[in-house]
Every structure is written in structure tokens, then in C-alpha cells.
């Protein structure tokens, strides 16, 4: 009899787990954003960045992470805002993104990391169709946390290698234009 009860409660527990997703929340330009924790590898202090010439403006440089070269992206610039000012709380969040070559590690500069929150699926709204301060395809959804909205980012879209590569080509082409 107890086996029957357990088999009924196990799927219910799995369903609840599927309905709640954990997100790392962080601050950027006074706004709160979040990324699903499954794609996050680690959080490190902002240090040891090497600038690389001829990169798109949103690429701050690269870091050496245990022998691997990891590009670091400034999310503020990616969103069309001024560059993030470095403070004591500035961090680099290392995330794994999908690319044509498989999975690649990238760092993103954030003002400060807040906390890991569980946000139930029932508390996530679809991305707004207009009025957002960033491109709507960068937004996975809008999570409601303590009466406020948190922007849930679509990391693979925000950190798309193809798009960042296209930005680099536009930057290079603009640099070749004659000045008036």
C-alpha cells in the first residue's frame, strides 16, 4: 500500500520541481536581472582582464580561467547602455553558452550578484512586446519576486557568437570609413 502512495507522490514532486526554476539574480545599472543557474559555472571577482584590440565594444577583454581563454562581455554595453563602472562588488559570472562549435564559456560583467532565487513557473510572465529597455529577444520572461519584476535573460541569445561577430564586422567596417 505504501508503494502505491510513493509512486503517486514522486511524479507530483517532479512536477513541482519542473514548475520551479532557480535563477541567479544580479544588478546591472540599477536594475535586477536573472539567469537560470543551470548555465552558470562560477562567479569570480573582477580582476586579471586583458584587453584585446579590434574587438566589439561590448567585449571587455579576456581572462585566463585555469588555462582557458574566456571572453568577457559587458552586459551594459550589449544592452546599448554606458559601460559598467568597476566597484568592489563588480563580478564576472562565468556562463556556458551554446555555439556552433558546441558549448563555450563566456564571462559577463555585472555590478553585483544578489542571490539565487526559486521562481515558480506561475510567477513568470512572457517577455513584453514593447517598452523594455533591452531587446525583447534577450528576455526569456519576467519573473515576479516580492511584488517586483525581475528580467529573466535568455543567455544563449544575449551571448550569441554569431551576433557578437556581426557587431565586430560592423565595428571594423565603420573604422574603415573615411572621416569627414
FIMIPA-798305 format. One record per residue: x, y, z of N, C-alpha, C in turn; residue in one letter. Coordinates in Angstrom, 1 decimal. Atoms other than C-alpha are relative to their C-alpha. Layout:
% residues N
+--------+--------+--------+--------+--------+--------+--------+--------+--------+--------+
:   n.c1 :   n.c2 :   n.c3 :  ca.c1 :  ca.c2 :  ca.c3 :   c.c1 :   c.c2 :   c.c3 : residu :
+--------+--------+--------+--------+--------+--------+--------+--------+--------+--------+
:      X :      Y :      Z :      X :      Y :      Z :      X :      Y :      Z :      a :
...
+--------+--------+--------+--------+--------+--------+--------+--------+--------+--------+
//
This chain:
% residues 180
+--------+--------+--------+--------+--------+--------+--------+--------+--------+--------+
:   n.c1 :   n.c2 :   n.c3 :  ca.c1 :  ca.c2 :  ca.c3 :   c.c1 :   c.c2 :   c.c3 : residu :
+--------+--------+--------+--------+--------+--------+--------+--------+--------+--------+
:    0.8 :   -1.2 :    0.0 :    0.0 :    0.0 :    0.0 :    0.9 :    1.3 :    0.0 :      x :
:   -0.9 :   -1.2 :    0.0 :    2.8 :    2.5 :    0.8 :    0.7 :    0.2 :   -1.3 :      x :
:   -0.6 :   -0.1 :    1.3 :    4.4 :    1.7 :   -2.5 :   -0.8 :    0.8 :   -1.0 :      x :
:    1.0 :   -0.7 :    0.9 :    1.3 :    3.0 :   -4.3 :    0.0 :    1.5 :    0.4 :      x :
:    0.0 :   -1.4 :   -0.4 :    1.4 :    6.2 :   -2.2 :    1.3 :    0.7 :   -0.5 :      x :
:   -1.3 :   -0.6 :    0.4 :    5.1 :    6.7 :   -3.0 :    0.0 :    0.2 :   -1.5 :      x :
:    0.0 :   -0.2 :    1.4 :    4.6 :    6.2 :   -6.7 :   -0.9 :    1.2 :   -0.5 :      x :
:    0.9 :   -1.2 :    0.3 :    1.8 :    8.8 :   -6.7 :    0.7 :    1.3 :    0.4 :      x :
:   -0.6 :   -1.3 :   -0.5 :    3.8 :   11.4 :   -4.7 :    1.3 :    0.3 :   -0.8 :      x :
:   -1.3 :   -0.3 :    0.8 :    7.1 :   11.0 :   -6.8 :   -0.3 :    0.9 :   -1.2 :      x :
:    0.2 :   -0.8 :    1.1 :    5.6 :   12.3 :  -10.0 :   -0.5 :    1.4 :    0.4 :      x :
:    0.5 :   -1.4 :   -0.4 :    3.9 :   15.2 :   -8.1 :    1.2 :    0.8 :    0.4 :      x :
:   -1.2 :   -0.7 :   -0.4 :    7.3 :   16.1 :   -6.6 :    0.8 :    0.4 :   -1.2 :      x :
:   -0.7 :   -0.3 :    1.3 :    8.9 :   16.0 :  -10.1 :   -0.7 :    1.2 :   -0.7 :      x :
:    0.8 :   -1.1 :    0.7 :    6.1 :   18.2 :  -11.4 :    0.3 :    1.3 :    0.7 :      x :
:   -0.3 :   -1.2 :   -0.8 :    6.7 :   20.8 :   -8.6 :    1.4 :    0.5 :   -0.4 :      x :
:   -1.3 :   -0.4 :    0.4 :   10.4 :   20.7 :   -9.4 :    0.1 :    0.6 :   -1.4 :      x :
:    0.0 :   -0.5 :    1.4 :    9.7 :   21.3 :  -13.1 :   -0.6 :    1.4 :    0.0 :      x :
:    0.7 :   -1.3 :    0.0 :    7.5 :   24.3 :  -12.2 :    0.8 :    1.1 :    0.7 :      x :
:   -0.8 :   -1.0 :   -0.7 :   10.1 :   26.0 :  -10.1 :    1.4 :   -0.1 :   -0.6 :      x :
:   -1.3 :   -0.1 :    0.6 :   13.4 :   27.1 :  -11.6 :    0.9 :    0.9 :    0.8 :      x :
:   -0.9 :   -0.9 :   -0.8 :   16.4 :   28.6 :   -9.8 :    0.7 :    0.9 :   -0.9 :      x :
:   -0.7 :   -1.0 :    0.7 :   17.9 :   31.8 :  -11.0 :    0.9 :    0.8 :    0.9 :      x :
:   -0.9 :   -0.9 :   -0.6 :   20.9 :   33.9 :  -10.1 :   -0.4 :    1.4 :   -0.3 :      x :
:    0.4 :   -1.4 :    0.2 :   19.8 :   37.5 :   -9.6 :    1.3 :    0.9 :    0.2 :      x :
:   -1.1 :   -0.9 :    0.0 :   22.2 :   40.3 :  -10.2 :   -0.4 :    1.4 :   -0.4 :      x :
:    0.4 :   -1.4 :    0.3 :   22.2 :   44.1 :  -10.5 :    0.9 :    0.5 :   -1.2 :      x :
:   -0.7 :   -0.6 :    1.2 :   23.2 :   46.0 :  -13.7 :   -0.7 :    1.3 :   -0.2 :      x :
:    0.6 :   -1.3 :    0.3 :   22.7 :   49.7 :  -14.0 :   -1.2 :    0.3 :    0.8 :      x :
:    1.1 :   -0.3 :   -0.8 :   20.3 :   49.8 :  -11.1 :   -1.2 :   -0.9 :   -0.2 :      x :
:    1.1 :    0.9 :    0.3 :   18.0 :   47.1 :  -12.5 :    0.4 :   -1.4 :    0.4 :      x :
:   -0.3 :    1.4 :   -0.3 :   17.7 :   43.5 :  -11.4 :   -0.3 :   -0.9 :   -1.1 :      x :
:    0.1 :    1.0 :    1.1 :   18.3 :   40.7 :  -13.9 :    0.2 :   -1.4 :    0.6 :      x :
:   -0.2 :    1.4 :   -0.5 :   18.4 :   36.9 :  -13.5 :    0.3 :   -0.9 :   -1.2 :      x :
:   -0.4 :    1.0 :    0.9 :   19.9 :   34.0 :  -15.3 :   -0.2 :   -1.4 :    0.6 :      x :
:    0.2 :    1.4 :   -0.5 :   18.9 :   30.3 :  -14.9 :    1.4 :   -0.5 :    0.5 :      x :
:   -1.3 :    0.4 :   -0.6 :   21.6 :   28.7 :  -12.7 :    0.6 :   -1.2 :   -0.7 :      x :
:   -0.6 :    1.2 :    0.7 :   22.0 :   25.6 :  -14.9 :    1.1 :    0.4 :   -0.9 :      x :
:   -1.0 :   -0.4 :    0.9 :   24.1 :   27.6 :  -17.3 :    1.2 :    0.7 :    0.6 :      x :
:   -1.1 :   -0.7 :   -0.7 :   26.3 :   29.2 :  -14.7 :    1.0 :   -0.9 :    0.6 :      x :
:   -1.1 :    0.8 :   -0.4 :   29.7 :   27.7 :  -14.0 :    0.6 :    0.5 :    1.3 :      x :
:   -0.6 :   -0.6 :   -1.2 :   31.1 :   30.1 :  -11.4 :   -0.1 :    1.5 :    0.0 :      x :
:   -0.1 :   -1.4 :   -0.1 :   31.3 :   33.6 :  -10.1 :    1.3 :    0.4 :    0.5 :      x :
:   -1.4 :   -0.4 :   -0.4 :   34.7 :   35.3 :   -9.8 :    0.0 :    1.5 :    0.2 :      x :
:   -0.2 :   -1.4 :   -0.2 :   35.9 :   38.7 :   -8.7 :    0.6 :    0.6 :   -1.3 :      x :
:   -0.4 :   -0.7 :    1.2 :   36.6 :   41.3 :  -11.4 :    1.5 :    0.3 :    0.1 :      x :
:   -1.5 :   -0.2 :    0.0 :   40.4 :   41.0 :  -12.0 :    0.7 :   -0.7 :   -1.1 :      x :
:   -0.8 :    0.7 :    0.9 :   43.1 :   40.0 :  -14.4 :   -0.5 :    0.0 :   -1.5 :      x :
:    0.6 :   -0.1 :    1.4 :   41.3 :   41.2 :  -17.6 :    1.1 :    0.5 :   -0.9 :      x :
:   -0.9 :   -0.4 :    1.0 :   43.4 :   41.5 :  -20.7 :   -0.8 :    0.6 :   -1.2 :      x :
:    0.7 :   -0.6 :    1.2 :   42.1 :   43.9 :  -23.4 :    0.5 :   -0.5 :   -1.3 :      x :
:   -0.4 :    0.5 :    1.3 :   42.1 :   42.6 :  -26.9 :   -0.4 :    1.1 :   -1.1 :      x :
:    0.4 :   -1.0 :    1.0 :   42.3 :   45.1 :  -29.8 :   -0.9 :   -0.5 :   -1.0 :      x :
:    0.9 :    0.3 :    1.1 :   39.8 :   45.2 :  -32.6 :   -1.2 :   -0.9 :    0.4 :      x :
:    1.2 :    0.8 :   -0.5 :   37.0 :   43.6 :  -30.5 :   -1.2 :    0.9 :    0.0 :      x :
:    1.2 :   -0.9 :   -0.1 :   33.4 :   44.8 :  -30.5 :    0.0 :    0.7 :    1.4 :      x :
:    0.0 :   -0.9 :   -1.2 :   32.8 :   47.5 :  -27.9 :   -0.5 :   -0.8 :    1.3 :      x :
:    0.5 :    0.7 :   -1.1 :   30.8 :   45.1 :  -25.7 :    0.9 :   -1.1 :    0.6 :      x :
:   -0.9 :    1.0 :   -0.5 :   33.7 :   42.7 :  -25.3 :    1.1 :    0.8 :    0.8 :      x :
:   -1.0 :   -0.7 :   -0.9 :   35.8 :   44.0 :  -22.3 :    1.4 :   -0.5 :   -0.2 :      x :
:   -1.3 :    0.7 :    0.2 :   38.6 :   41.5 :  -23.0 :   -0.1 :   -1.4 :    0.3 :      x :
:    0.0 :    1.4 :   -0.3 :   39.6 :   38.0 :  -22.0 :    0.7 :   -0.2 :    1.4 :      x :
:   -0.7 :    0.4 :   -1.2 :   40.6 :   36.3 :  -18.8 :    0.6 :   -1.4 :   -0.1 :      x :
:   -0.5 :    1.3 :    0.0 :   42.7 :   33.2 :  -18.1 :   -0.7 :   -0.7 :    1.2 :      x :
:    0.8 :    0.8 :   -1.0 :   40.4 :   30.7 :  -16.3 :    0.6 :   -1.4 :    0.0 :      x :
:   -0.7 :    1.4 :   -0.1 :   42.6 :   27.7 :  -15.3 :    0.5 :   -0.4 :   -1.3 :      x :
:   -0.6 :    0.4 :    1.3 :   44.4 :   27.8 :  -18.6 :   -0.8 :    0.2 :   -1.2 :      x :
:    0.9 :   -0.2 :    1.2 :   41.4 :   28.5 :  -20.8 :   -0.2 :    1.5 :   -0.2 :      x :
:    0.3 :   -1.4 :    0.4 :   40.9 :   31.9 :  -22.6 :   -1.5 :    0.1 :    0.0 :      x :
:    1.4 :   -0.2 :   -0.1 :   37.5 :   33.1 :  -21.7 :   -0.3 :    1.5 :   -0.3 :      x :
:    0.4 :   -1.3 :    0.3 :   36.0 :   36.2 :  -23.4 :   -1.0 :    0.6 :    1.1 :      x :
:    0.9 :   -0.6 :   -1.0 :   34.3 :   38.7 :  -21.0 :   -0.8 :    1.1 :   -0.7 :      x :
:    0.9 :   -0.9 :    0.7 :   31.3 :   40.7 :  -22.2 :   -0.6 :    1.0 :    1.1 :      x :
:    0.6 :   -1.0 :   -0.8 :   30.0 :   43.9 :  -20.7 :   -1.5 :    0.1 :   -0.3 :      x :
:    1.5 :    0.0 :    0.3 :   26.2 :   43.4 :  -20.5 :   -0.6 :    1.4 :   -0.2 :      x :
:    0.6 :   -1.3 :    0.2 :   25.5 :   47.1 :  -20.1 :    0.2 :    0.5 :   -1.4 :      x :
:   -0.3 :   -0.5 :    1.3 :   27.2 :   47.9 :  -23.4 :   -0.8 :   -0.9 :   -1.0 :      x :
:    0.8 :    0.9 :    0.8 :   25.5 :   44.8 :  -25.0 :   -1.5 :    0.5 :   -0.1 :      x :
:    1.3 :   -0.5 :    0.0 :   22.2 :   46.4 :  -24.0 :   -0.1 :    1.4 :   -0.5 :      x :
:    0.1 :   -1.3 :    0.5 :   23.1 :   49.7 :  -25.5 :    0.1 :    1.1 :    1.0 :      x :
:   -0.1 :   -1.0 :   -1.1 :   23.9 :   51.5 :  -22.2 :    1.5 :    0.3 :    0.2 :      x :
:   -1.4 :   -0.3 :   -0.2 :   27.1 :   53.0 :  -20.9 :    0.7 :   -1.2 :    0.7 :      x :
:   -0.8 :    1.0 :   -0.5 :   29.9 :   50.7 :  -19.8 :   -0.1 :   -0.1 :    1.5 :      x :
:    0.1 :    0.2 :   -1.4 :   29.7 :   49.2 :  -16.3 :    1.2 :    0.5 :    0.7 :      x :
:   -1.1 :   -0.5 :   -0.9 :   31.8 :   51.1 :  -13.7 :    0.4 :   -1.1 :    0.9 :      x :
:   -0.5 :    1.1 :   -0.8 :   34.1 :   48.7 :  -11.8 :    0.0 :    0.5 :    1.5 :      x :
:    0.0 :   -0.3 :   -1.4 :   33.5 :   48.7 :   -8.0 :    0.4 :   -1.2 :    0.8 :      x :
:   -0.4 :    1.2 :   -0.8 :   34.3 :   46.4 :   -5.1 :   -0.9 :   -1.1 :   -0.2 :      x :
:    1.0 :    1.1 :    0.1 :   31.1 :   44.4 :   -5.8 :   -0.1 :   -0.5 :   -1.4 :      x :
:    0.1 :    0.4 :    1.4 :   31.7 :   44.1 :   -9.6 :    0.5 :   -1.5 :   -0.1 :      x :
:   -0.4 :    1.4 :    0.1 :   31.9 :   40.4 :  -10.5 :   -0.1 :   -0.4 :   -1.5 :      x :
:    0.2 :    0.7 :    1.3 :   32.3 :   38.2 :  -13.6 :   -0.7 :   -1.3 :    0.2 :      x :
:    0.8 :    1.2 :   -0.1 :   29.7 :   35.5 :  -13.9 :    0.4 :   -0.8 :   -1.3 :      x :
:   -0.4 :    0.9 :    1.1 :   31.1 :   32.6 :  -16.0 :   -1.2 :   -0.9 :   -0.4 :      x :
:    1.2 :    0.8 :    0.5 :   28.3 :   31.0 :  -18.1 :    0.5 :   -0.8 :   -1.2 :      x :
:   -0.2 :    0.9 :    1.1 :   28.3 :   28.2 :  -20.6 :   -1.1 :    0.3 :   -1.0 :      x :
:    1.0 :   -0.3 :    1.1 :   26.6 :   29.1 :  -23.9 :    0.1 :   -1.0 :   -1.1 :      x :
:    0.0 :    0.9 :    1.2 :   25.6 :   27.1 :  -26.9 :    0.5 :    0.8 :   -1.2 :      x :
:   -0.5 :   -0.6 :    1.3 :   27.5 :   27.9 :  -30.1 :    0.1 :   -1.1 :   -1.1 :      x :
:   -0.1 :    1.0 :    1.1 :   28.1 :   26.3 :  -33.5 :    1.1 :   -1.0 :    0.3 :      x :
:   -1.1 :    0.9 :   -0.3 :   31.3 :   24.7 :  -32.1 :   -0.3 :   -0.8 :    1.3 :      x :
:    0.4 :    0.7 :   -1.3 :   29.4 :   23.2 :  -29.1 :   -0.2 :    1.0 :    1.1 :      x :
:    0.2 :   -0.9 :   -1.1 :   29.5 :   24.8 :  -25.7 :    1.2 :    0.8 :    0.3 :      x :
:   -1.1 :   -0.9 :   -0.3 :   31.7 :   27.7 :  -24.8 :   -0.2 :    0.8 :    1.2 :      x :
:    0.1 :   -0.8 :   -1.2 :   32.5 :   29.5 :  -21.6 :    0.1 :    1.5 :   -0.4 :      x :
:   -0.1 :   -1.5 :    0.1 :   31.9 :   33.3 :  -21.5 :   -0.2 :    0.6 :    1.3 :      x :
:    0.2 :   -0.7 :   -1.3 :   32.2 :   35.8 :  -18.7 :   -0.9 :    1.2 :   -0.3 :      x :
:    0.7 :   -1.2 :    0.2 :   29.7 :   38.6 :  -18.2 :    0.2 :    0.9 :    1.3 :      x :
:   -0.2 :   -1.0 :   -1.1 :   30.4 :   41.7 :  -16.1 :   -1.3 :    0.5 :    0.6 :      x :
:    1.2 :   -0.4 :   -0.7 :   27.7 :   42.5 :  -13.5 :    0.4 :    1.0 :    1.1 :      x :
:   -0.3 :   -0.9 :   -1.1 :   27.5 :   45.3 :  -10.9 :    0.2 :   -0.7 :    1.3 :      x :
:    0.0 :    0.7 :   -1.2 :   26.8 :   43.0 :   -8.1 :   -0.9 :   -1.3 :   -0.1 :      x :
:    0.8 :    1.2 :   -0.1 :   25.5 :   39.4 :   -7.5 :   -0.9 :    0.1 :    1.2 :      x :
:    0.9 :   -0.1 :   -1.1 :   22.4 :   39.3 :   -5.3 :   -0.2 :   -1.4 :    0.7 :      x :
:    0.3 :    1.2 :   -0.6 :   21.1 :   35.8 :   -4.6 :   -0.5 :   -1.0 :   -1.0 :      x :
:    0.7 :    1.0 :    0.8 :   19.8 :   32.5 :   -6.0 :   -1.4 :   -0.1 :    0.5 :      x :
:    1.4 :    0.1 :   -0.3 :   16.0 :   32.5 :   -6.1 :   -0.7 :   -1.1 :   -0.8 :      x :
:    0.8 :    0.9 :    0.7 :   13.5 :   29.9 :   -6.9 :   -1.3 :    0.8 :   -0.4 :      x :
:    1.2 :   -0.7 :    0.6 :   10.8 :   31.4 :   -9.2 :   -0.9 :   -1.0 :   -0.6 :      x :
:    1.0 :    1.0 :    0.6 :    7.7 :   29.2 :   -9.8 :   -0.4 :    0.5 :   -1.4 :      x :
:    0.4 :   -0.3 :    1.4 :    6.6 :   29.0 :  -13.4 :   -1.3 :    0.9 :    0.0 :      x :
:    1.2 :   -0.8 :   -0.1 :    3.3 :   30.5 :  -12.3 :    0.3 :    1.5 :    0.2 :      x :
:   -0.4 :   -1.4 :   -0.2 :    5.2 :   33.7 :  -11.4 :    0.9 :    0.6 :   -1.1 :      x :
:   -0.8 :   -0.5 :    1.2 :    6.9 :   34.1 :  -14.8 :   -1.0 :    0.4 :   -1.1 :      x :
:    0.8 :   -0.5 :    1.1 :    5.2 :   36.2 :  -17.4 :    0.8 :    0.0 :   -1.3 :      x :
:   -0.7 :    0.0 :    1.2 :    6.1 :   36.2 :  -21.1 :    0.7 :    1.4 :   -0.2 :      x :
:   -0.7 :   -1.3 :    0.2 :    8.5 :   39.0 :  -22.3 :   -0.9 :    1.0 :   -0.6 :      x :
:    0.9 :   -1.0 :    0.5 :    6.9 :   42.3 :  -23.0 :    0.3 :    0.2 :   -1.5 :      x :
:   -0.2 :   -0.2 :    1.4 :    6.3 :   43.1 :  -26.7 :    0.6 :    1.3 :   -0.3 :      x :
:   -0.6 :   -1.3 :    0.2 :    7.4 :   46.7 :  -26.3 :    0.2 :    0.6 :    1.4 :      x :
:   -0.2 :   -0.7 :   -1.2 :    8.6 :   49.1 :  -23.7 :    1.2 :   -0.4 :    0.8 :      x :
:   -1.1 :    0.4 :   -0.8 :   11.5 :   47.1 :  -22.4 :    1.3 :    0.8 :   -0.4 :      x :
:   -1.2 :   -0.8 :    0.3 :   14.9 :   48.9 :  -22.2 :    1.1 :   -0.8 :   -0.7 :      x :
:   -0.9 :    0.9 :    0.8 :   16.6 :   45.9 :  -23.9 :   -0.8 :   -0.7 :   -1.0 :      x :
:    0.7 :    0.7 :    1.1 :   15.8 :   43.9 :  -27.0 :   -0.9 :   -1.2 :    0.6 :      x :
:    0.9 :    1.0 :   -0.5 :   12.8 :   41.6 :  -26.4 :    0.5 :   -1.5 :   -0.2 :      x :
:   -0.5 :    1.3 :    0.3 :   14.6 :   38.6 :  -27.9 :    1.1 :   -0.4 :    1.1 :      x :
:   -1.0 :    0.3 :   -1.1 :   17.2 :   38.8 :  -25.0 :   -0.8 :   -0.4 :    1.3 :      x :
:    0.8 :    0.3 :   -1.2 :   14.3 :   38.3 :  -22.5 :   -0.7 :   -1.3 :   -0.1 :      x :
:    0.7 :    1.3 :   -0.1 :   13.2 :   34.8 :  -21.5 :   -1.4 :    0.2 :    0.6 :      x :
:    1.2 :   -0.3 :   -0.7 :   10.5 :   36.2 :  -19.3 :    0.1 :    1.0 :    1.1 :      x :
:    0.0 :   -1.0 :   -1.1 :    9.6 :   38.5 :  -16.5 :   -0.5 :   -0.7 :    1.3 :      x :
:    0.4 :    0.7 :   -1.3 :    9.7 :   36.9 :  -13.0 :   -0.5 :    0.9 :    1.0 :      x :
:    0.5 :   -0.9 :   -1.1 :    7.7 :   38.3 :  -10.2 :    0.6 :   -0.5 :    1.3 :      x :
:   -0.7 :    0.3 :   -1.2 :    9.7 :   38.4 :   -7.0 :   -0.4 :    1.1 :    1.0 :      x :
:    0.3 :   -0.9 :   -1.0 :    8.3 :   40.1 :   -3.9 :   -0.7 :    1.3 :   -0.5 :      x :
:    0.8 :   -1.1 :    0.5 :    5.9 :   42.3 :   -5.9 :    0.8 :    0.8 :   -1.1 :      x :
:   -0.7 :   -0.7 :    1.1 :    8.6 :   43.4 :   -8.4 :    0.4 :   -0.9 :   -1.1 :      x :
:   -0.4 :    0.9 :    1.1 :    9.6 :   42.2 :  -11.8 :    1.5 :   -0.1 :   -0.1 :      x :
:   -1.4 :    0.3 :    0.3 :   13.0 :   40.6 :  -12.5 :    0.1 :   -0.4 :   -1.4 :      x :
:   -0.1 :    0.4 :    1.4 :   14.1 :   40.4 :  -16.1 :    0.8 :   -1.3 :   -0.1 :      x :
:   -0.7 :    1.2 :    0.2 :   15.0 :   36.8 :  -16.9 :    0.6 :   -0.1 :   -1.4 :      x :
:   -0.7 :   -0.1 :    1.3 :   17.6 :   36.8 :  -19.6 :    0.1 :   -1.4 :   -0.7 :      x :
:   -0.2 :    1.2 :    0.9 :   17.9 :   34.3 :  -22.5 :    1.5 :    0.1 :   -0.3 :      x :
:   -1.4 :   -0.1 :    0.1 :   21.7 :   33.8 :  -22.1 :    0.5 :   -0.4 :   -1.4 :      x :
:   -0.5 :    0.4 :    1.3 :   22.2 :   31.9 :  -25.4 :   -0.2 :    1.1 :   -1.1 :      x :
:    0.3 :   -1.1 :    1.0 :   20.6 :   34.9 :  -27.3 :    0.9 :    1.2 :    0.3 :      x :
:   -0.8 :   -1.1 :   -0.3 :   22.4 :   37.6 :  -25.4 :    1.4 :   -0.2 :   -0.3 :      x :
:   -1.4 :    0.3 :    0.2 :   25.8 :   35.9 :  -25.8 :    0.2 :   -0.7 :   -1.3 :      x :
:   -0.1 :    0.7 :    1.2 :   25.2 :   34.6 :  -29.3 :    1.3 :    0.4 :   -0.8 :      x :
:   -1.2 :   -0.2 :    0.7 :   28.6 :   34.3 :  -31.0 :   -0.2 :    0.6 :   -1.4 :      x :
:    0.3 :   -0.5 :    1.4 :   27.1 :   35.0 :  -34.5 :   -0.3 :    1.5 :    0.1 :      x :
:    0.4 :   -1.4 :   -0.1 :   25.6 :   38.3 :  -33.3 :    1.1 :    0.8 :    0.4 :      x :
:   -1.2 :   -0.8 :   -0.4 :   28.7 :   39.5 :  -31.5 :    1.0 :    0.1 :   -1.1 :      x :
:   -0.9 :    0.0 :    1.1 :   30.7 :   38.5 :  -34.5 :   -0.4 :    1.0 :   -1.1 :      x :
:    0.5 :   -1.0 :    0.9 :   28.4 :   40.6 :  -36.7 :    0.2 :    1.4 :    0.5 :      x :
:   -0.3 :   -1.3 :   -0.6 :   28.9 :   43.5 :  -34.3 :    1.4 :    0.4 :   -0.3 :      x :
:   -1.4 :   -0.2 :    0.3 :   32.6 :   43.1 :  -34.8 :    0.2 :    0.5 :   -1.4 :      x :
:   -0.2 :   -0.4 :    1.5 :   32.3 :   43.3 :  -38.6 :   -0.6 :    1.4 :   -0.2 :      x :
:    0.5 :   -1.3 :    0.1 :   30.1 :   46.4 :  -38.3 :    1.0 :    1.0 :    0.5 :      x :
:   -1.0 :   -0.9 :   -0.6 :   32.7 :   48.0 :  -36.0 :    1.2 :    0.1 :   -0.9 :      x :
:   -1.1 :   -0.1 :    0.9 :   35.5 :   47.1 :  -38.4 :   -0.3 :    0.8 :   -1.3 :      x :
:    0.4 :   -0.7 :    1.2 :   33.6 :   48.4 :  -41.4 :   -0.1 :    1.5 :    0.3 :      x :
:    0.1 :   -1.4 :   -0.3 :   32.9 :   51.7 :  -39.6 :    1.3 :    0.6 :    0.2 :      x :
:   -1.3 :   -0.5 :   -0.3 :   36.5 :   52.0 :  -38.6 :    0.7 :    0.3 :   -1.4 :      x :
:   -0.7 :   -0.2 :    1.3 :   37.5 :   51.9 :  -42.4 :   -0.6 :    1.2 :   -0.7 :      x :
:    0.6 :   -1.1 :    0.7 :   35.1 :   54.7 :  -43.4 :    0.8 :    1.2 :    0.1 :      x :
:   -0.8 :   -1.2 :   -0.1 :   36.8 :   57.9 :  -44.2 :   -0.7 :    1.0 :    0.9 :      x :
:    0.6 :   -1.0 :   -0.9 :   36.3 :   60.7 :  -41.7 :   -0.3 :    1.3 :   -0.8 :      x :
:    0.3 :   -1.3 :    0.7 :   34.6 :   63.9 :  -42.8 :    0.4 :    1.2 :    0.7 :      x :
+--------+--------+--------+--------+--------+--------+--------+--------+--------+--------+
//
